[in-house]
Amino acid sequence: MSLNRRLYVSNVSLFLFPDTVVVAKPAEHKNFVVLDYCLWQYVDMRLLQDDSPLLPAGISEAVGNFRQIFRCTFMQDHAGRQVELILASNSAAERTRWLDILKPPSTFMDGEEERIYDAWDCPQVHATGLYQAHEEDEISLLIDDLINVYRKMPD
């Protein structure tokens, strides 16, 4: 599979669902048009520096003031293609959050491997208490909510 290397700049949004990452562009009336999507276990996110040789020529001018650049690779999108996106976020914090959510598996401090589960093999847990979401990418929980664990994190 080859990567499409042409430079195409567009304002897009990423949406993360329990098993899918969606790339969409804004449309009329607060709607979005889906451009591509991929199961999240086939997504690789990597930090890119401004001087990275992986950046296409002219990208610095194209993204303007957005300096928080990262690469999102769909190893197999909905059509079975490999797609590479060079993305620029609004802030370093936003970029870090996306990288933390979708980065490749790492090793925890105690040497235990990070675990990524398939939908058919993921453990389930029950919430034993109330939890109020504090961040945009968190969800609030009620007692006895059933949660599927797709990724085991150190925290």
Kinemage of the C-alpha trace (Angstrom):
@kinemage 1
@onewidth
@group {chain A} dominant
@subgroup {mainchain}
@vectorlist {calphas} color= white
{ca met a 1} P 0.000 0.000 0.000
{ca ser a 2} L 1.264 3.445 -0.764
{ca leu a 3} L 0.611 6.709 0.969
{ca asn a 4} L -0.908 9.599 -0.931
{ca arg a 5} L 1.681 12.376 -0.596
{ca arg a 6} L -0.202 15.320 -2.132
{ca leu a 7} L -0.765 18.307 0.109
{ca tyr a 8} L -4.429 18.980 0.774
{ca val a 9} L -5.298 21.440 3.527
{ca ser a 10} L -8.767 21.354 5.030
{ca asn a 11} L -10.434 22.178 8.322
{ca val a 12} L -11.391 18.777 9.752
{ca ser a 13} L -12.510 17.382 13.073
{ca leu a 14} L -11.637 14.042 14.627
{ca phe a 15} L -14.307 12.106 16.492
{ca leu a 16} L -13.451 9.140 18.680
{ca phe a 17} L -16.109 6.529 19.300
{ca pro a 18} L -15.602 3.339 21.347
{ca asp a 19} L -14.230 1.439 18.340
{ca thr a 20} L -13.837 3.987 15.532
{ca val a 21} L -11.982 7.201 14.689
{ca val a 22} L -13.877 9.444 12.263
{ca val a 23} L -12.440 12.307 10.196
{ca ala a 24} L -15.147 14.793 9.211
{ca lys a 25} L -15.398 18.314 7.873
{ca pro a 26} L -17.929 20.915 9.007
{ca ala a 27} L -21.083 21.304 6.926
{ca glu a 28} L -24.118 23.564 7.195
{ca his a 29} L -26.304 23.784 10.306
{ca lys a 30} L -23.714 22.312 12.707
{ca asn a 31} L -23.577 19.060 10.741
{ca phe a 32} L -20.474 17.213 9.561
{ca val a 33} L -19.568 15.304 6.409
{ca val a 34} L -17.569 12.131 7.085
{ca leu a 35} L -14.399 12.008 4.975
{ca asp a 36} L -12.936 8.762 6.296
{ca tyr a 37} L -13.068 6.423 9.264
{ca cys a 38} L -11.054 3.592 10.721
{ca leu a 39} L -11.250 1.127 13.594
{ca trp a 40} L -9.128 2.709 16.307
{ca gln a 41} L -6.882 -0.324 16.735
{ca tyr a 42} L -5.669 0.410 13.165
{ca val a 43} L -4.787 4.037 13.969
{ca asp a 44} L -1.250 5.187 14.712
{ca met a 45} L -0.671 8.706 16.058
{ca arg a 46} L 2.836 10.159 16.228
{ca leu a 47} L 4.231 13.514 17.300
{ca leu a 48} L 5.975 15.447 14.529
{ca gln a 49} L 8.466 18.250 14.986
{ca asp a 50} L 8.329 21.287 12.688
{ca asp a 51} L 11.562 20.188 10.977
{ca ser a 52} L 10.587 16.530 10.527
{ca pro a 53} L 11.553 15.002 7.153
{ca leu a 54} L 8.111 13.332 7.167
{ca leu a 55} L 6.411 16.687 6.649
{ca pro a 56} L 5.530 17.537 3.046
{ca ala a 57} L 7.143 20.636 1.564
{ca gly a 58} L 5.033 23.712 2.208
{ca ile a 59} L 3.197 22.364 5.244
{ca ser a 60} L 4.486 25.134 7.536
{ca glu a 61} L 2.912 27.807 5.352
{ca ala a 62} L -0.260 25.758 4.918
{ca val a 63} L -0.968 25.310 8.618
{ca gly a 64} L -0.071 28.892 9.521
{ca asn a 65} L -0.106 29.524 13.253
{ca phe a 66} L -0.969 25.927 14.077
{ca arg a 67} L 2.349 24.565 15.297
{ca gln a 68} L 1.077 21.527 17.188
{ca ile a 69} L 1.539 19.089 14.306
{ca phe a 70} L 1.080 15.328 14.537
{ca arg a 71} L 0.691 12.439 12.119
{ca cys a 72} L -2.361 10.193 12.077
{ca thr a 73} L -2.029 7.020 10.019
{ca phe a 74} L -4.998 4.823 9.234
{ca met a 75} L -3.266 1.507 8.610
{ca gln a 76} L -6.534 0.227 7.157
{ca asp a 77} L -9.421 2.638 6.668
{ca his a 78} L -13.031 1.691 5.880
{ca ala a 79} L -12.060 0.957 2.254
{ca gly a 80} L -8.980 -1.086 3.176
{ca arg a 81} L -6.511 1.672 2.216
{ca gln a 82} L -3.599 3.082 4.170
{ca val a 83} L -4.129 6.814 4.699
{ca glu a 84} L -1.762 9.314 6.281
{ca leu a 85} L -3.015 12.610 7.670
{ca ile a 86} L -0.816 15.434 8.922
{ca leu a 87} L -2.925 17.217 11.520
{ca ala a 88} L -2.471 20.491 13.376
{ca ser a 89} L -4.305 21.082 16.631
{ca asn a 90} L -5.420 24.331 18.241
{ca ser a 91} L -3.163 23.845 21.262
{ca ala a 92} L -0.347 21.690 22.573
{ca ala a 93} L -2.725 20.345 25.243
{ca glu a 94} L -5.227 19.221 22.594
{ca arg a 95} L -2.487 17.502 20.597
{ca thr a 96} L -1.189 15.760 23.716
{ca arg a 97} L -4.670 14.488 24.564
{ca trp a 98} L -5.094 12.949 21.090
{ca leu a 99} L -1.639 11.395 21.216
{ca asp a 100} L -2.291 9.975 24.691
{ca ile a 101} L -5.603 8.476 23.613
{ca leu a 102} L -4.393 6.859 20.392
{ca lys a 103} L -0.647 6.392 20.755
{ca pro a 104} L 0.855 2.953 20.204
{ca pro a 105} L 1.069 0.620 23.231
{ca ser a 106} L 3.779 1.454 25.716
{ca thr a 107} L 5.287 -0.132 28.782
{ca phe a 108} L 4.197 0.989 32.237
{ca met a 109} L 6.758 1.954 34.861
{ca asp a 110} L 6.424 -1.410 36.593
{ca gly a 111} L 7.227 -3.172 33.299
{ca glu a 112} L 3.669 -4.303 32.637
{ca glu a 113} L 2.631 -3.926 29.001
{ca glu a 114} L -0.228 -1.624 28.081
{ca arg a 115} L -3.184 -3.742 26.992
{ca ile a 116} L -5.383 -3.077 23.991
{ca tyr a 117} L -8.462 -5.306 23.793
{ca asp a 118} L -10.590 -6.254 20.792
{ca ala a 119} L -14.330 -5.640 21.141
{ca trp a 120} L -15.025 -9.368 21.517
{ca asp a 121} L -12.344 -9.783 24.213
{ca cys a 122} L -12.635 -6.641 26.326
{ca pro a 123} L -13.300 -6.927 30.055
{ca gln a 124} L -16.379 -5.235 31.504
{ca val a 125} L -16.604 -3.422 34.828
{ca his a 126} L -19.465 -1.989 36.863
{ca ala a 127} L -19.277 1.505 38.303
{ca thr a 128} L -19.510 1.293 42.095
{ca gly a 129} L -19.921 5.022 42.617
{ca leu a 130} L -20.900 8.239 40.894
{ca tyr a 131} L -18.329 10.007 38.741
{ca gln a 132} L -18.776 13.476 37.272
{ca ala a 133} L -16.758 14.132 34.101
{ca his a 134} L -14.212 16.952 34.403
{ca glu a 135} L -12.823 16.962 30.845
{ca glu a 136} L -14.500 17.013 27.430
{ca asp a 137} L -13.260 13.516 26.567
{ca glu a 138} L -14.552 11.961 29.808
{ca ile a 139} L -18.018 10.615 30.536
{ca ser a 140} L -20.022 10.817 33.738
{ca leu a 141} L -20.894 7.515 35.403
{ca leu a 142} L -23.807 6.393 37.526
{ca ile a 143} L -23.775 3.524 40.006
{ca asp a 144} L -24.023 0.156 38.190
{ca asp a 145} L -23.138 1.576 34.761
{ca leu a 146} L -21.525 -1.172 32.672
{ca ile a 147} L -18.240 -0.143 31.025
{ca asn a 148} L -16.279 -1.983 28.313
{ca val a 149} L -12.500 -1.654 28.778
{ca tyr a 150} L -10.799 -1.352 25.380
{ca arg a 151} L -7.485 0.019 26.630
{ca lys a 152} L -5.794 -0.563 29.976
{ca met a 153} L -4.034 2.613 31.113
{ca pro a 154} L -1.604 3.196 33.994
{ca asp a 155} L -4.089 5.501 35.729
